[in-house]
Amino acid sequence: LGTGSGSDSSDPTFNGVAGRQSASEYWTFDGTADYFTLNQANPSWVENLHKNSAIWGFACWLYVGASLPAAACVLFGDNASASSQTGVSAFIRSDGTLRVTVTDSSGTAALTITSAATVNLNSWNYLAGEVQEGAGTGSLTVNTTQLDVTSTYSSPSAGAATYTWTIGNDGSPDVGTAYIPSGYRLPNIQIWESTAPTKAQLLSLRSITSTKFA
């Protein structure tokens, strides 16, 4: 939690009853500096996400509050969402679209893909994506709207990600400012590496889990 294994001001707040799996179990954030930090050096699966021939995907539910983020609402990342750093990030932009970036410290992003659809306010939203870099294919999903994207990385880095993997921030230590806003709820994030669900499978996953949130 937060910046370390002990209690501190960066810890997200757990809501609900531990062990239950209803829409009442989720994490909330204070909109300033609440996030999760991986409690080890980035493992190989994290480092592989930004490299050549990467195959990966993600899916989550996110309750979006009464307003869109002022700058961005980061779901996860390790590159501070900056082209001058190396890694990946996924976030909701201030216009409500879902964006994924892959960076290589060159000053120009290796990949930037953005959804066509926007999130809904005051409701649960299903957010997902998949990247098949070698094939140059992929998709982004916002609720039931899916967009095919070209996922070829431009000059991807073979080096390590700049920061430690975080959820609710885009780099550790506390370098980002695009935290999950107050009033938003995050119950889960699923991530795959070296394999990824297809666009159809991601939509099927939404259907299977929507009875809890929709």
C-alpha positions in Angstrom: 0.0 0.0 0.0 1.1 3.6 -0.6 4.9 4.0 -0.5 5.7 0.9 1.6 4.4 -2.0 3.6 3.6 0.1 6.6 0.6 2.4 7.1 1.1 5.9 5.6 -0.9 8.8 4.1 -0.6 7.3 0.6 -2.6 4.2 1.4 -5.9 3.8 -0.5 -8.9 3.0 1.7 -10.6 -0.4 1.5 -14.4 -0.4 1.6 -16.7 -3.4 2.2 -16.0 -6.7 3.8 -12.8 -8.6 3.1 -13.4 -11.8 1.2 -16.7 -10.8 -0.3 -16.9 -10.2 -4.0 -19.7 -7.7 -4.5 -19.9 -4.2 -5.9 -19.5 -3.0 -2.3 -15.9 -4.2 -2.1 -13.5 -1.7 -3.6 -10.7 0.8 -3.0 -11.2 4.6 -2.8 -8.6 7.3 -3.2 -8.3 10.9 -1.8 -7.4 12.4 -5.2 -4.0 13.6 -4.1 -1.5 10.8 -3.5 -3.1 7.5 -2.9 -1.8 4.5 -4.8 -0.3 1.0 -4.7 3.4 0.4 -5.2 4.8 -3.0 -6.1 6.8 -4.3 -3.1 9.7 -5.5 -5.1 11.8 -4.7 -8.1 9.9 -4.9 -11.3 9.6 -8.6 -12.4 10.2 -9.6 -16.0 6.6 -9.5 -16.9 6.5 -5.8 -16.1 9.7 -5.1 -18.0 8.4 -7.0 -21.0 5.3 -4.7 -21.5 7.3 -1.9 -23.2 9.7 -4.0 -25.2 9.7 -5.3 -28.8 7.2 -8.0 -29.6 5.2 -7.4 -26.4 2.0 -9.2 -25.9 -0.2 -8.0 -23.1 -3.7 -7.0 -22.0 -5.6 -5.5 -19.1 -9.2 -5.2 -17.9 -10.8 -3.5 -14.9 -14.0 -1.9 -13.6 -13.8 1.7 -12.4 -16.5 3.8 -10.8 -16.2 7.3 -12.2 -17.5 10.0 -10.0 -19.4 13.2 -10.7 -16.7 14.8 -12.8 -13.9 13.8 -15.2 -10.3 14.1 -13.9 -8.7 17.5 -14.1 -5.6 16.1 -15.9 -5.8 12.3 -15.9 -6.8 9.3 -13.8 -4.0 6.8 -14.0 -4.9 3.1 -13.7 -1.4 1.7 -13.7 2.1 2.5 -15.0 5.8 2.8 -14.5 6.8 5.7 -16.9 5.3 8.8 -15.3 3.3 9.0 -18.5 6.3 10.9 -20.0 8.0 10.3 -23.3 11.3 11.1 -21.6 11.0 8.0 -19.4 10.7 4.2 -20.2 7.7 2.1 -19.5 3.9 2.0 -20.0 0.8 3.6 -18.5 -2.9 3.5 -18.9 -5.2 6.3 -17.9 -8.5 8.1 -18.3 -7.9 11.5 -19.9 -9.7 14.8 -19.0 -12.0 14.3 -22.0 -13.1 10.9 -20.7 -11.2 8.7 -23.2 -9.0 5.8 -22.3 -5.3 6.1 -23.4 -2.4 3.7 -23.3 1.2 5.0 -23.8 4.4 3.1 -24.2 7.6 5.2 -23.9 11.3 4.6 -24.6 13.0 7.7 -23.0 13.6 9.2 -26.5 11.2 12.2 -26.0 8.7 10.7 -28.5 6.3 8.0 -27.4 6.8 4.5 -28.9 3.0 4.0 -28.8 0.0 6.2 -28.0 -3.5 4.7 -28.5 -6.7 6.4 -27.4 -10.3 5.0 -27.3 -13.1 6.5 -29.4 -15.6 6.1 -26.6 -15.7 8.0 -23.3 -16.5 6.9 -19.8 -19.9 7.6 -18.1 -20.1 9.8 -15.0 -21.5 8.6 -11.7 -21.4 4.9 -12.8 -19.3 1.8 -13.2 -17.2 1.6 -16.4 -15.5 -1.4 -17.9 -12.1 -0.5 -19.3 -9.8 -3.0 -21.2 -7.2 -3.2 -23.8 -4.9 -5.7 -25.6 -1.6 -5.2 -27.4 0.0 -7.6 -29.9 3.1 -5.6 -30.8 4.6 -8.1 -33.2 1.5 -8.3 -35.2 0.8 -4.6 -34.9 -2.8 -5.3 -33.7 -4.8 -4.5 -30.6 -7.9 -2.9 -29.2 -9.3 -0.7 -26.6 -12.6 -1.2 -24.8 -14.7 1.3 -23.0 -17.9 -0.4 -21.7 -19.3 -2.1 -24.8 -17.6 0.1 -27.4 -14.4 -1.4 -28.9 -11.8 0.2 -31.2 -9.2 -1.7 -33.2 -5.8 0.0 -32.9 -2.4 -0.4 -34.5 0.0 -1.4 -31.7 3.4 -1.4 -33.4 6.0 0.2 -31.1 8.3 2.9 -32.7 11.9 2.1 -31.7 11.0 0.4 -28.4 13.5 0.3 -25.5 15.3 -2.9 -24.5 16.1 -1.4 -21.1 14.3 -1.4 -17.8 11.3 0.7 -16.9 12.1 4.0 -15.2 10.0 3.5 -12.1 8.5 0.7 -10.0 5.1 -0.5 -11.1 2.2 1.3 -9.5 -1.6 1.2 -9.5 -3.3 4.5 -9.2 -0.2 6.3 -10.2 2.2 6.2 -13.1 5.5 5.7 -11.4 7.2 5.3 -8.0 8.5 7.0 -6.0 5.8 9.7 -5.9 6.6 11.3 -9.3 3.2 11.5 -10.9 0.3 13.8 -10.2 -2.5 12.1 -12.2 -3.9 10.2 -9.2 -7.3 8.4 -9.1 -9.7 11.2 -8.1 -11.7 11.3 -4.9 -15.1 9.7 -5.5 -13.8 7.1 -7.8 -13.8 3.4 -6.9 -11.4 0.7 -8.1 -12.3 -3.0 -7.2 -9.8 -4.8 -9.4 -7.3 -4.7 -12.3 -6.4 -7.8 -14.3 -3.2 -7.9 -16.4 -1.9 -10.5 -18.8 1.6 -10.7 -20.3 3.0 -13.0 -23.0 -0.6 -13.7 -23.8 -3.7 -11.5 -24.1 -7.4 -11.9 -24.4 -8.8 -11.1 -27.8 -11.2 -8.2 -28.4 -14.1 -10.7 -28.3 -12.8 -12.3 -25.1 -12.5 -8.9 -23.3 -16.1 -8.2 -24.2 -17.1 -11.6 -22.9 -15.3 -10.9 -19.7 -17.3 -7.7 -19.3 -20.5 -9.7 -19.8 -19.6 -12.2 -17.2 -18.7 -9.6 -14.6 -21.3 -7.0 -15.4 -23.9 -8.5 -13.1 -21.8 -7.3 -10.2 -21.3 -3.7 -11.5 -23.7 -2.8 -14.2 
